[in-house]
Amino acid sequence: MKKLIFASMLSVAAFLVKAQKLELIPKAGINISKQAIEGISGEKFKIGFQGGVGLNIHTGTDGFSIQPELNFVGKGTRLNIGAEKQIWN
């Protein structure tokens, strides 16, 4: 499914782009996430990765461009319940 979405976005972008300028935009970062779970204490922060790629398509009109992106964001929490450690994604 992801490949189909990516391929259709790429074909639409290729169809729209004739002589316009394209820019590839890499994105990367760190996420620090924590979930509040009712009735459970001991939640801790979980460090995750965020990354993706964007495509800036200039349309030829000043001040207007189309910018589709495909991103991955890691989320979750860590739990320490007694001696047992769990990671929830």
Steps between C-alpha positions, in 0.01 A plus 500: 500500500783740585668427169176568314452835676862598436481398133178696445644809672810472285297465178284800587812700579660394170183594310482844663867570444579617153773760519456580866777481752506205743665491841548184707465570874642241744365507855639335811461548871451356844168450680458479874159353579312395812146368540282554806330167577221508752556276802868436421791694642864477401475630143828630366599689186584300188744641247406431139595591145322731259595506135364554155532666167314786337482630147459872434337553160513859377198571283643792309283748690690728738452405863310174438626141503370152584685302765397135551684313777540144620595477869561234766445591866586262786280527810445303818590478867716297738354344812681383810262278696696348785799316359333463159577755227268535201510714186169587331502630144 
